[in-house]
Amino acid sequence: MLSAEPHYSVLSTQYDRVMPDIDVFNFFRWALFTFATIYATLITVQSLWGWYVWLASEDRYIAILRRYIIIHGLRLRFATFWGDVLVCGLLCIVFVLMMRAHSVLRVIDATYLGLQ
């Protein structure tokens, strides 16, 4: 006797339990965000710590270099670095927008899966 209902075998239900429902592209985006953020933070902190340790030494020439850097830091004209500040600000805005887009995509995905 043939029925109109689809026949599900034991294997298909076992695979459904074994294989989680993961969107590979969404996982890749989150993993990339996570690793890139951690990597950039660690490299920046490591570089700043290295500069601090190097400039904190008591050598005569390092002391002259330290004073030179301080004087140029005080004479720094912020108008010349406005482009870099603008780029950093725009990158921060893009990061916040991407995080918001991830939240919206998660809601859309949950709504789509709930309607099926």
N, C-alpha and C positions, 0 to 999 in steps of 0.2 A: 504494500500500500504506500503510495507516494503522498507526502504532505507538502503543503505550501511553505511550511516553516523551514528556515535553513538548518542544516545539520551541522552541529559543532562537534568536532572530535575531541577526545581527551587531550590530544597533543596541542591543539590550538589554545585550550584553556590553560595548559601548563606553561606554554610560551608567554601567554598574557601575564601570568604571575611572575615569571622569571624576568622578562624584559620590562623595565620601567618605562613609563610614558614620558620621554625626555625630548624636548625640542633641541636638536643638536646645534642649530644656529644660535638660539637663545643661550644655551650653555657656553658656546664659544665666545659670545659677546661678554658675558659675565666673567668668564675666566680671563679673557684678554684685559678687561677693565681691572680686575683684581691684580693680576700679575704685573701689568704696566704701572699701576699706582704704587704697589709695594716696591717694585724695582726702582722707579724714579725717586721715591722717598729715601730708600736706602743709599742710592748713589749720591744724592744731594747731601744727606747727613754725613756720609763718609767723606765726601770732598770738603765740606765745611769743617769737620773735625780735623782733617789733615792740615788745612790752612791754619786753623787755630793753634794746633800743636807746633807747627813750623814757625809761626810768627810769635809764639810765646817763649821761644828760647832766649837765652841771655847773651847770645853772641853779639859782638859789636856791630857787625854788618847787618845782621837781622834787625837790630834796634834802629839803625838808620833806615832800613827798608820799611819798618813799621811806622816810623815817623813820616816817611814819604807817602805811604798809603793813607795815613790819617789826614795829612795836609791836603792831598788830592781828593779825599772823600769830603772834606769840608768845602773845597772849592768846586765841587761837582755842580754842574748846571743841569737841573732836572729836565729842562726843555730838550736837551740833546737825547735824552733817554725816553722821551715821551712815546716813541714808536714801540719800544720794547715793553713799556708798561701797558700800552694799549693791546699788544699781542697777548701778554699774560692775562689781562682782564678778559679778552675775548675767549681765550682757551678755558678759563674758569667758567665763563657763561656756557660754552659748548659742553663742558663736563656736566654742569647742572642740567642742561637740556637733555643730554643723553640719559642721565639718571631718571629724569621725568619720563622720557620716552619708554624706558624699560618698565616703569610702573604702569604706564598706559597700556603697553603691549601685554603685560601680565593680566590686567583687567580684561582686555579684549579676548585673550586666550581663555580665561576662566569663563567669560560669558559665552563664547563660542562653544566650548566643551559642555557647558551647562544646557545649551539649547539642543544638543544632539540627542 
